Amino acid sequence: MGRAAPRLGEGPETGTCFQALTPSRRPAVGALVHRHTLTPDRALDLLRAHALSTDTDLTTLAYAIVYEHLTLPDVHDPHP
Protein backbone atom coordinates (compact mmCIF):
# COMPACT_ATOMS: atom_id res chain seq x y z
CA MET A 1 0.00 0.00 0.00
CA GLY A 2 1.08 3.56 -0.61
CA ARG A 3 2.04 5.89 2.15
CA ALA A 4 -0.46 8.49 3.25
CA ALA A 5 0.57 12.08 2.71
CA PRO A 6 1.85 13.63 5.94
CA ARG A 7 -0.43 16.08 7.69
CA LEU A 8 0.88 19.54 8.34
CA GLY A 9 3.23 19.51 11.27
CA GLU A 10 4.24 15.89 10.61
CA GLY A 11 6.40 16.46 7.54
CA PRO A 12 9.67 18.27 7.02
CA GLU A 13 8.01 21.69 6.84
CA THR A 14 8.21 23.96 9.83
CA GLY A 15 6.11 26.85 11.03
CA THR A 16 2.42 27.46 10.68
CA CYS A 17 -0.04 25.96 8.26
CA PHE A 18 0.10 29.07 6.08
CA GLN A 19 3.86 28.83 5.66
CA ALA A 20 3.55 25.29 4.33
CA LEU A 21 0.93 26.22 1.71
CA THR A 22 1.62 27.30 -1.82
CA PRO A 23 0.81 30.95 -2.52
CA SER A 24 -2.16 29.96 -4.70
CA ARG A 25 -3.80 27.96 -1.90
CA ARG A 26 -3.05 30.21 1.06
CA PRO A 27 -5.84 32.74 0.30
CA ALA A 28 -8.41 29.94 0.01
CA VAL A 29 -7.50 28.56 3.42
CA GLY A 30 -7.67 32.08 4.82
CA ALA A 31 -11.10 32.61 3.27
CA LEU A 32 -12.41 29.36 4.78
CA VAL A 33 -10.94 30.27 8.18
CA HIS A 34 -12.62 33.68 8.04
CA ARG A 35 -15.99 32.62 6.60
CA HIS A 36 -16.51 29.57 8.79
CA THR A 37 -14.42 30.26 11.91
CA LEU A 38 -12.19 27.24 11.34
CA THR A 39 -8.62 26.56 12.31
CA PRO A 40 -6.17 26.74 9.40
CA ASP A 41 -5.50 22.99 9.66
CA ARG A 42 -9.24 22.20 9.57
CA ALA A 43 -9.74 24.54 6.61
CA LEU A 44 -6.91 22.86 4.72
CA ASP A 45 -8.33 19.42 5.52
CA LEU A 46 -11.71 20.52 4.14
CA LEU A 47 -10.11 22.02 1.04
CA ARG A 48 -8.23 18.78 0.34
CA ALA A 49 -11.25 16.58 1.08
CA HIS A 50 -13.52 18.60 -1.20
CA ALA A 51 -10.97 18.57 -4.02
CA LEU A 52 -10.60 14.81 -3.69
CA SER A 53 -14.33 14.11 -3.49
CA THR A 54 -15.09 16.26 -6.54
CA ASP A 55 -11.97 15.27 -8.50
CA THR A 56 -10.96 18.93 -8.70
CA ASP A 57 -7.43 20.27 -8.80
CA LEU A 58 -6.57 22.04 -5.52
CA THR A 59 -5.41 25.20 -7.28
CA THR A 60 -8.63 25.38 -9.31
CA LEU A 61 -10.71 24.89 -6.19
CA ALA A 62 -8.71 27.50 -4.29
CA TYR A 63 -9.28 30.00 -7.10
CA ALA A 64 -13.03 29.33 -7.05
CA ILE A 65 -13.21 29.83 -3.28
CA VAL A 66 -11.35 33.14 -3.37
CA TYR A 67 -12.42 34.75 -6.63
CA GLU A 68 -15.79 33.11 -7.37
CA HIS A 69 -16.88 32.97 -3.72
CA LEU A 70 -17.50 29.22 -3.87
CA THR A 71 -18.74 27.86 -0.56
CA LEU A 72 -18.16 24.28 0.47
CA PRO A 73 -21.27 22.30 1.44
CA ASP A 74 -21.86 21.55 5.12
CA VAL A 75 -18.79 23.37 6.41
CA HIS A 76 -18.65 23.45 10.17
CA ASP A 77 -16.05 22.76 12.78
CA PRO A 78 -17.18 20.20 15.33
CA HIS A 79 -14.26 21.22 17.56
CA PRO A 80 -14.54 25.02 17.95
C-alpha positions as a Markdown table, in Angstrom:
| # | Residue | x | y | z |
|---|---|---|---|---|
| 1 | Met | 0.0 | 0.0 | 0.0 |
| 2 | Gly | 1.1 | 3.6 | -0.6 |
| 3 | Arg | 2.0 | 5.9 | 2.1 |
| 4 | Ala | -0.5 | 8.5 | 3.2 |
| 5 | Ala | 0.6 | 12.1 | 2.7 |
| 6 | Pro | 1.8 | 13.6 | 5.9 |
| 7 | Arg | -0.4 | 16.1 | 7.7 |
| 8 | Leu | 0.9 | 19.5 | 8.3 |
| 9 | Gly | 3.2 | 19.5 | 11.3 |
| 10 | Glu | 4.2 | 15.9 | 10.6 |
| 11 | Gly | 6.4 | 16.5 | 7.5 |
| 12 | Pro | 9.7 | 18.3 | 7.0 |
| 13 | Glu | 8.0 | 21.7 | 6.8 |
| 14 | Thr | 8.2 | 24.0 | 9.8 |
| 15 | Gly | 6.1 | 26.8 | 11.0 |
| 16 | Thr | 2.4 | 27.5 | 10.7 |
| 17 | Cys | 0.0 | 26.0 | 8.3 |
| 18 | Phe | 0.1 | 29.1 | 6.1 |
| 19 | Gln | 3.9 | 28.8 | 5.7 |
| 20 | Ala | 3.5 | 25.3 | 4.3 |
| 21 | Leu | 0.9 | 26.2 | 1.7 |
| 22 | Thr | 1.6 | 27.3 | -1.8 |
| 23 | Pro | 0.8 | 31.0 | -2.5 |
| 24 | Ser | -2.2 | 30.0 | -4.7 |
| 25 | Arg | -3.8 | 28.0 | -1.9 |
| 26 | Arg | -3.1 | 30.2 | 1.1 |
| 27 | Pro | -5.8 | 32.7 | 0.3 |
| 28 | Ala | -8.4 | 29.9 | 0.0 |
| 29 | Val | -7.5 | 28.6 | 3.4 |
| 30 | Gly | -7.7 | 32.1 | 4.8 |
| 31 | Ala | -11.1 | 32.6 | 3.3 |
| 32 | Leu | -12.4 | 29.4 | 4.8 |
| 33 | Val | -10.9 | 30.3 | 8.2 |
| 34 | His | -12.6 | 33.7 | 8.0 |
| 35 | Arg | -16.0 | 32.6 | 6.6 |
| 36 | His | -16.5 | 29.6 | 8.8 |
| 37 | Thr | -14.4 | 30.3 | 11.9 |
| 38 | Leu | -12.2 | 27.2 | 11.3 |
| 39 | Thr | -8.6 | 26.6 | 12.3 |
| 40 | Pro | -6.2 | 26.7 | 9.4 |
| 41 | Asp | -5.5 | 23.0 | 9.7 |
| 42 | Arg | -9.2 | 22.2 | 9.6 |
| 43 | Ala | -9.7 | 24.5 | 6.6 |
| 44 | Leu | -6.9 | 22.9 | 4.7 |
| 45 | Asp | -8.3 | 19.4 | 5.5 |
| 46 | Leu | -11.7 | 20.5 | 4.1 |
| 47 | Leu | -10.1 | 22.0 | 1.0 |
| 48 | Arg | -8.2 | 18.8 | 0.3 |
| 49 | Ala | -11.3 | 16.6 | 1.1 |
| 50 | His | -13.5 | 18.6 | -1.2 |
| 51 | Ala | -11.0 | 18.6 | -4.0 |
| 52 | Leu | -10.6 | 14.8 | -3.7 |
| 53 | Ser | -14.3 | 14.1 | -3.5 |
| 54 | Thr | -15.1 | 16.3 | -6.5 |
| 55 | Asp | -12.0 | 15.3 | -8.5 |
| 56 | Thr | -11.0 | 18.9 | -8.7 |
| 57 | Asp | -7.4 | 20.3 | -8.8 |
| 58 | Leu | -6.6 | 22.0 | -5.5 |
| 59 | Thr | -5.4 | 25.2 | -7.3 |
| 60 | Thr | -8.6 | 25.4 | -9.3 |
| 61 | Leu | -10.7 | 24.9 | -6.2 |
| 62 | Ala | -8.7 | 27.5 | -4.3 |
| 63 | Tyr | -9.3 | 30.0 | -7.1 |
| 64 | Ala | -13.0 | 29.3 | -7.1 |
| 65 | Ile | -13.2 | 29.8 | -3.3 |
| 66 | Val | -11.4 | 33.1 | -3.4 |
| 67 | Tyr | -12.4 | 34.7 | -6.6 |
| 68 | Glu | -15.8 | 33.1 | -7.4 |
| 69 | His | -16.9 | 33.0 | -3.7 |
| 70 | Leu | -17.5 | 29.2 | -3.9 |
| 71 | Thr | -18.7 | 27.9 | -0.6 |
| 72 | Leu | -18.2 | 24.3 | 0.5 |
| 73 | Pro | -21.3 | 22.3 | 1.4 |
| 74 | Asp | -21.9 | 21.6 | 5.1 |
| 75 | Val | -18.8 | 23.4 | 6.4 |
| 76 | His | -18.7 | 23.4 | 10.2 |
| 77 | Asp | -16.0 | 22.8 | 12.8 |
| 78 | Pro | -17.2 | 20.2 | 15.3 |
| 79 | His | -14.3 | 21.2 | 17.6 |
| 80 | Pro | -14.5 | 25.0 | 18.0 |
